Amino acid sequence: MKTSNVLVLILVLLSMDASTEWPTHTVCKEDNLEIHYKSCDPQQDFAFSIDRCSDVSTHTFNIRAAMVLRHSIKELYLKVDLIINGKTVLTYSEALCEPGHSKLVFCGKKKGEHIYYEGPVTLGIKEIPQGDYTIQAKLTNEDHVTVACADFTVKNYLEY
């Protein structure tokens, strides 16, 4: 009898849809601006928030982000793509952690450690483009392994 219960349990587990997609999280939703994100790393989701949606249209705004590291980060590189109608129209990359030159307090953290960032982010642009588009952000370490990855969906109908 116990063997049949184990077999049934195994069959149930195997027949379940093993989805590799994380849920879409709402960062903010105000009158003319909506921002959502979904982790594009099939093995890990993370937490991300901003103070106020309206702050995003300013040059600098405050964010909070947290996750548990699956990989150590002696070096950390950021790549951001702006995607409109399925086409990448702009790419930005920057080294965030390098030997002797670290821009973030959690540079050097080890696998399994919790990282948390709370503070200002400056986009380096004067205004958020109007329309519906995707921003894909990817953090990789010195071994070119994904540390975090997210697709941000932006719907901006603000008049500047």
Disulfide bonds with the S-S distance in Angstrom:
Cys28-Cys53 2.12
Cys40-Cys149 1.86
Cys97-Cys107 1.88
